Amino acid sequence: MKKENLVSKAILTAALVGLIFTGCKKNDDTPANPTDASNEQTINAADDSRFTAASDEILDETNGIALNNSKFRGDFVGIITGTHYPCNGTIDSSMQSQGTIKVNYHGNNCSNTFSLRGAVTLQLPYNTTTNTVTPFSAAGSVLSITFHDLSVTRLSDNKPLIFNGTKYVTNVNGGLVDDAADFANAVLFHITGMLQITFDDNTVRTWNIDRNRLFTRNASITLITVTGNATQNGYSNASAWGINRMGNDFTITINTPIVFSSACSYNAMGGVKMHHGVVRELTVTYGVDQNGNTGLGTASCPYGYKLNWVDAKGEPHQVVVPY
């Protein structure tokens, strides 16, 4: 009997030690393998990049449609030498007298960078009393873009995003982005809205956006400067917020404006974003070489962007990602 008691006590003691050890292990929020955090941080940055590029592609398509539609163009007199219509899309302009255009996409865009499938509805301000439409080119005009299961696939990696919801684009200064070699006046779009996104792994999330896109052009080189416009969750200069694929309640701020250049295939030449609320606070620096160095100047196009964060042990991590 005594022997059985001793065995029982030994088993109980071992079980308790195991529970204590397991409990201590769970309280350590440092990943056993740092690669796990690297993968998650890379996904955080890549999802934001893909979301932004895909969303902006539709705005650029809309700007091109406006150049070729009298209701949307208004009194704007621009220089049109390139292709500014959906290369694989059909436009329903039967309601354009009320400021409404519907676009159905079914193939690649004109530059063969994205495949678009689905539909959007473009709606300009319409005064029912005077039966007049405020054109998109007018300063202060607010255009709504409503997405109807629009799949946008970046052809460089063939990963689709499916959009639903509405975003609003205010043309702050007026004008449109045409084909002139130089812009006398910058074109500023203020973009807000709430969009539901379905990622390539079928995760569905809702993201909010509030940012500015400023277009300037000199000697046929276009620069697009992007800034955050909101104060959200205690952070200023916020450009996007919501729940990411990992289930984190995130806020993205643009601490240094992101500048894209047509001279480098519209890749980002510089700028800094921060992802707050993710696994570890993440800094994304754009316009770096393969070693993560900045300050490349204009002599060559950058390699990509770098991710920096500090883990729970206080150890710094860096990953360089190509465009």
N, C-alpha and C positions, 0 to 999 in steps of 0.2 A: 504493500500500500504506500509506503513511504517513497518507494522507487517511482511509482506512478505519479505521485504529487510532485516529485522533483522534475520529472519529464514535462508535466503540465506547466510548471512554473518556467521551465527553460523555453518552452514554445511561446508562452505568453510574453516573456521578456524579449525574445527575438522579434515577435510581432510588433511590440511597442517601439523597439529601436527602429524597425523598418518604417513605421508610421512617422516617427520623428524625423528620420532622414528624408522621407518623401516630402513631408511638410516643408522642411527647410529648402529642399530643391525647388518646390513650387513657388516659394517666396522670392527666389532669385530671378529677377526679370531679365537677366542677361542671357541672350541665346547661347546655348552650348556651342553652336557653330556660327561664327560671325557671318558666314555666307548666307544664312537665313535672312538676317537683317539686310544684307546687300541686295538680295533678290526682291525683298519687299520694297525697299527704297527705290530700286530701279523701276519697279512696276508703278509706284506712286508718281514718279517723274514722267514715265512714258505715257501713262494714262492721261495726265494733264496735257502733255504735248500733243497727243493724238486727238483729244477732245477739242483743244483750241484750234488746231489746224483744220479739222473737219468742219467745225462750226464756222470758221472764217472762210472756208471754201464756198459755202453757200452764200455768205454775204458778198464775196467777190463775184459770184455768179449773178447775184441780184443787181449789183452795180452795173454789170455788163448788160443785163436785160433792160435796165433803166436807160442806158445810153441809146437804145434802139426803140424805145417806146415813148411816144409824145406825152402821154399822161404822166409818166414817171420822170421824164427828162425835163418837162416844163420849158422855161426860157433858156436853159443852159445851152450854150453854144460851145461844143467841144470838138476836139480833133479825134476822129475815129478812123483808124487805119488797120487795126487788128480785128480778130474775131471776138465778138461780144454777144454770144448767144449760146444756149446749151447745144453742144455738139451731138449729144444723144439724149435729147429731151424734146417734149412738145409743150407749147405754150397755149393755154386757153385764155384769150383776152376778151371773151364775150362780155365780161362785166367790168372792163377797164374804165367805162364811163363813170363807175362808182368806185374807182380806185382799186379794183380787185383783179389780180392775175393769178392763175393756177399753173404750176409747172409740174409736169410728170417726167421724171428722169428714168432712163433705162440703158445706161452705158457709161463709157469713160468721158471725162471732161475733155476740153479741147487740148489741154497740155499733157494729157495721158498721165496725170499724177494721182487721180482719184477715179474710182468707179462709183457712180451714183444711181441708186435705184429706190424709187418711192416718189413721194410728192411733197410739195410745199405750196402754201397759199401766201401770197404777198398782198398786204392791205395798206393803202395809203389813207391819210385823214380825208374823210368825205363829209361834206356839209349837206345834209338832206334838205335844208331850207333853200339854199342857193343852188343846189345840185352841182357843186364844184369840188374838185379834188386838189389837195395841196401836193404838188409834185415832190418827189424824193429829193430833187436837187435844191429845193428851197431851204434856206437857213431855218432851223428849228423844226423841220418836218420830221415826224416820227413814223417810221415804217415798221409794221409788225410782220414777222416771218413765222408762220406756223408750220411745224413739221408733222407729216403724216407717215409714220413708219418709214422714214427716210434712212436707207442704209448707205453709209459713206465708208468706202474701203480705200485705204491708202495703198497704192499699188506697190510701193517699195517693200511692204511686209505682208500685204494681203490680209490684214486684220480689220474686220468691219466694226463699225459702231452704228447702232440704230437709234435715231433721234425721234422723240415725240415732245410736243410742248410748243411754247411760243417764246421768241425773243424779240426785243424792241430795239430799233436802231434809230437814234436821233442824229440827224445831219446837222451838226452844231454850227458850222460856218457856211454851209451851202456848197454847191458845186458837186461834181462827180469825178471819179478817177478815170480820166480818158487817156489818149495816147500821145499827148503833147510831150515834147522833149523836156520842158520845164514847167513847173507849176508856179503861177504868179501868187496863188493863195493856197495854203495847205488845206487839205480836206480832212475833217475830223469827224469820226463816227463814235458816238457814245452808245455802248451795247449793254443792255440789261436783259434779264429774263430768268426763267426756270425751265430746265430741259430734263426730260427723262432719257437716260442713256442705257442701252443694252450692250454690254461688252461682248467680246468674242467668246467668253466662257459662259455666256447667258446670264451673268450677274446683271441685275437691274438696279440702277441708282438714280437719284434726282439731284442735280447740281444747279446751283445758282451762279449767275455771272453778273459782273458790273465792272466794265473796263472801257478804256478808250483806245482807238486805233487812229493814229495821226499819219497821213500820207503826205510826203514831200517828194519832189523830183527835181534833179539838177543834172543836166547833160545826159538825159535819158536813164539815169540811175535812180530807182525808186527806193526810198527808205520808209519803213513802217515802224513807228514807235508806239509801243504798247505800255499802258500804265493801268494800275488798279485804281478804282474810283470809290470804293465803299469803305465804311468802317463796320466791321463785323466781328463778333465774338471778342471784342476788346482790341482788335488789330486794325490799324489804318492801312490804306493803299491795298485793300483786299480786292482781288480780281475774281475769285471763285471760292465757293464753300459748299459743303454738303457731307454726304457719307461716301467714303471711298470703297473700293472693292473688298478691302480687308475689314470693313465695318467701322473704321475710325471716323469720328466727327472732325473733319479737317477744315482748315482755312488756308488759302494760298494768298500770300501778299507779294506784290512786286516792289521790292525794296530799291532797286535800280531799274529804270526803264529798259525794256527789252527792245532792241533795235534789229530789224530784219532788213536785208539788202537784196535787191534784184541782181546785183553783181555776183552774188554767191547763192543763186537758186532760191532766194528768199529764206535762207537759213539765218539763224540769229547770230549777229556779230558780237553781241555783248549784252549785259544785263544780269540781274540777280532776282530770283524768286526764293521765297521761303515757304515750306509746307509745315504748318502748325497742326498739332493734334494727331500726327501720324506716329508710327512705332517709336521713332526718335526724331526730334525736330530736324528738318532737312533743309539744307541750303543748296540751291541749284544755280550754278554760275555758267552762263552761256558764252560761246565764242572762245573756246580754249583749243590748245594743240593736243597732241596725243599724250602728253605728260601732264595735262591739266593747267598749263601756263596761260595766263591772260595777256592782254596788251600786245596783240599780234599786229595791230595797225591795219592798213588796207592793202599791204603788199600781197597777201595771200588769204584765201578763204579758211575759216576755222575748221577744225576737225570735228568738234562736237561740244558737249557740255559736261560739267563735272558735278558730282554729288558729294556733299560733305556732311557728316554728322558725328556726334560723340556718343558712344554707347554708355550703358549704365555703370560701367567700370571707369569711365572717364577717358577711354581710349578713342582717339580720332580714327575715322575711316574715310576713304575717298574712292570713288569709282568714276572713271571717265567713259562716257558713252558717245559713240559716233552719231552724226546726223544721218 
